[in-house]
Amino acid sequence: MWSWPASVASSTLGSSEVLVAFADPIQPGETVTVTLSTNVNPWGGVYLFGVTGYPVGENSMGQFLGYGRLHIYDNDN
């Protein structure tokens, strides 16, 4: 498993957004896994989140890459 140096910060635009900035650009064909943790367990359900990539440079346009899906099951199931 390869680890890229990155910085992670909550976005000032909203508490539900997270910005992950890599020290070096991710090259085409490479796979990146981002792991996030929480202090409180979320409610069970299906959570969808959007992923957008931005190229290096100021005022660059982001490209929407798709949706991620996270399933959280209640303890009683």
N, C-alpha and C positions, 0 to 999 in steps of 0.2 A: 504494500500500500504506500503510495506516494503522498506526501503532505506538502501543500503549497503554503508559503507564508501569506497570511491574510490578516486584515483587520476587520472587525465586526462592530457595527454600531446600530443602535435604534435610529430610525429616521425621525427627523423633526417634523415630518409631515403627518405622522400618526403613530400611535403606539403599536399598531398592528403591522408595521413595516420594519424590515431588517435590511440593512445594506451590508453586503460582503464585498470588500475591495481586496483583490489579489495583488501581491507585489509584482508579479509577472503575468502577462496576459495568458489565458488558457488557450492552447492551440486547438484548431479544428480536429475533431476526432478523439480528443481527450475527454475522459469522464470525470466529473467533479461530484463529490458527495459532501453536502453540508449538513452537519449535525447540530441541532439546537436543543437546549434543555430548558426546563421551566421550574419555578419554585413551587407551583401549585398544579395539581393534576387537572387538566381540562375535563369538561363533561364529555361523556361518550357521544360518539357521532362521527360523521364524515366531514372532514375539513378540507376545503380546496384552497389552494394558493397559486398565484400567478408568478411566473419566473420571467424576468426581463434581463437581457444582457446588454451591456454598454461597451462600445469599443474605446480604446485609449484615445484621449484628446479632450480638449475643452469643447463644450457645446455639441457633443456628439449625440446622435439620435439613438435611442434604445431600440432593441429588437425583441418583441415578445416571443418567448421560446416555448410557451405552453403552460399547462396547469400541472401542479403536483397534487397528489391526493394522500391524505393521512386518515387512517381508520383508527379510532380509539373506542375500545369496548369497555362497557361498564363491568365492575367486578361481579355482579350478580348474573352475568350471562355465561 
